[in-house]
Amino acid sequence: MIWRPHVTVAAVVERDGRFLFVEEDTDEGVRLNQPAGHLESGESLTDAAIRETREETAWDFAPDALVGIYLWPYPRRDRTYLRFAFSGHLLTHHPEQSLDKGIRRTVWLSLDELAAARAIHRSPQVEQGVRDYLAGQRVSLEILRHMDPGA
């Protein structure tokens, strides 16, 4: 068997000391997560973060920096996630857009509110990304290279 981590992206968005999250239905019940999802074939990491944020929140997202890269072996399944978390800002909201399947709603939470809801975090990557953002952890997007397959 070949081991392959699941590559995901997430958007860490702060506004007035609160962070954007989604409440989503999962196999384990309702969970809190950043707007996040899987990287699709042919997509750059930043394009994936932009797409996932739009699909899950109806907001256009502009990534500014890479906050962190998180490797998490999911203990309840034989699966490992490699998450790239991006900070950035929101642009246009599209309230007429329906949210992605399984997304109940968006919520804005402070770090304290997020920590108090730890039992329903989708993964430990959720809170860690916010803590790293608040600690000032940022890497320029110039570090990322989306290579042309024909090169």
Secondary structure by P-SEA (a helix, b strand, c coil): cccccbbbbbbbcccccbbbbbbcccccccccccccccccccccaaaaaaaaaaacccbbbbbccccbbbbbcccccccccbbbbbbbbbccccccccccccccbbbbbcaaaaaaaccccccaaaaaaaaaaaabbbbbccccccccccc
